[in-house]
Amino acid sequence: MFFGGGGTHNRNSSNTNTTTSATTTTTNKGGGGGGEKVVVPRTFKLLEELEAGEKGTGVNSHHCSLGLADDDDNDDLRYWNGTILGPMQSSYENRIYSLRIEAGEGYPMQPPTVTFITKINLPSCVDGRTGKVDLGKIGVTRGWTPQNSISDVLGAIFHAMARSENRKLPQPEEGTEF
């Protein structure tokens, strides 16, 4: 599912049902109650997202990008860097916003945590002191499923920036960070 714009977008073209635990995704191919179950480890899901991020594929790739952080202790693919290009015809236009993303132990069952590095004025969902994004305020936590991705979260933030009530908010001086 994609959480931006006018509703949701199903990213999966096949008929696949999925449930997860904190570290695995179980896929029931063919829909319904029968069919073969395949356990997909958390790491495989994150590697799939990394590949999509590196190739620039996906529904949000024209305004968002992501990749692994260069942390020495990132063997579990927990820490990511993201960027969002500010929406056109807004006070965010021509700006690149950097974000720190953590796909914790509960991912993909739970959404990642996201914090802006680049200072931004987006009070509808970003803490003005810390840069932490309240994903509940942009609808991410309400509809989260294991099929969602880090890219979906970045897309939801982009769409929050593009909302009419946020488009013209005055922004901090370029280059400032939290």
Secondary structure, DSSP 8 states (H G I E B T S, - for coil): ---SSSS------S-EEEEE-SSEEEEEETSSS-S-EEEEEHHHHHHHHHHHHHHT-STTTTTEEEEE---TT-TTS-EEEEEEE--TTSTTTT-EEEEEEE--TTTTTS--EEEESB----TTTB-TTT-BB-GGGGTTTTT--TT--HHHHHHHHHHHHHSTTTTT-----TT-B-
